[in-house]
Amino acid sequence: MQGFLKRCALLVAISLCTGTAQAAEKVIFDTDFNVLNDDGQAFIMLAQLHAQKRIELLGMTLVSGNAWVDQEQVDALKAVERMGVEKEVGVYSGAAYPLLHDYATYEAEKSLFGSGWPGAFKHPRPTSPSQLVAPPDGLATHTKVRSETAAQFIVQSVRANPHQVTILAVGPLTNVALAIRSAPDIVPLIKRIVYMGGALEIPGNTTPAAEFNWWFDPEAAKIVLRSPIEHVIFPNDVCEKVTFDKSVYQRVIAHKGAIADLYKHEFGPLFDKDPSYHSFTWDSLPALFLVNPQIVTESRDVWVDVDATFGADYGRALGYKKGAPVGTQKANVVFGVDQKQFWDGYVSLVTLPTPVNH
């Protein structure tokens, strides 16, 4: 009997361990990728979390935003090789253009309302590989973009893993909108969408009204945010409270390696010129939130929409405590984070050795 009980206890223990392993959140990283701005930093964190089996990173889906998707492919392919996850984490190219917003519209907005960060709209889309810029440590040597489009990959992944896939959407929402519109059956099967986007109670960073991600494709943002899915939003309201400064930079470069070298290349000249230089790391906040939701110190349930009518408010995030328009969905919007806990978690991930240690 005692032996039988021991075997039962062992089976329970194995079952619990297996359950824990299976509990890793399945994540699609939908991104307007770059080498080492916020998207690049977030990916370093996600690749390490994937290696630690704290998340299961299904793939990276690219959407024009910060840059045209052509340049993002170059940067993303090198990124998965640099981190050593290229066999496990596919790169899927997505929407090259917003649903309706275009360069001509941007030129009109700029003249009428003013403009901050324009992303890809700062120049026409590249027409030749010679116009693309290699990452500081060179091009990818053996990794290619996967054959499926970003929207196809999102649809396939959600259907294959119902109620298990979180979409971490840190760029314009064109890919997600295309996936939802092409396959509406996936909407109730998506576990949740965690966003970096919008500016609810502060001015925008592209126009006085609008934050960049949702401004770049307001129609797509409206489609996605009005879908009955669990929405968790990190708007500029919280992201621009969290400052990357020289003290964080020095913590990162104290650890030698490929990632520290990238930080030195990207930020070293800026801090040499101005020791008080600082920036934000928008997309890293929702990336860490996936495994450490305790970083959030303040959040509120708000019904969120996007103004998709051309004018001074084009792309503005709209938040309602009550009286929201019909069709608007409730979102959990983050307004405060524990900055020490965030930066400790951030530094601990971006300073781990690369390629990742599985």
Salt bridges, closest charged atoms under 4 A:
GLU25 OE2 - LYS191 NZ 3.46
GLU25 OE1 - ARG192 NH2 3.00
GLU56 OE1 - LYS26 NZ 2.75
ASP70 OD1 - ARG125 NE 2.85
GLU81 OE2 - HIS142 ND1 3.28
GLU86 OE2 - HIS142 NE2 2.83
GLU88 OE1 - HIS50 NE2 2.59
GLU88 OE2 - HIS358 NE2 3.30
GLU107 OE2 - LYS110 NZ 3.29
GLU109 OE2 - HIS101 NE2 2.53
ASP137 OD2 - ARG82 NE 2.74
ASP185 OD1 - ARG159 NH2 2.87
GLU201 OE2 - ARG300 NH2 2.74
GLU298 OE2 - ARG300 NH1 2.82
ASP305 OD1 - LYS222 NZ 3.19
ASP305 OD2 - ARG226 NH2 2.82
ASP313 OD1 - ARG316 NH2 3.04
ASP344 OD1 - ARG251 NH2 2.92
ASP344 OD2 - LYS340 NZ 2.69
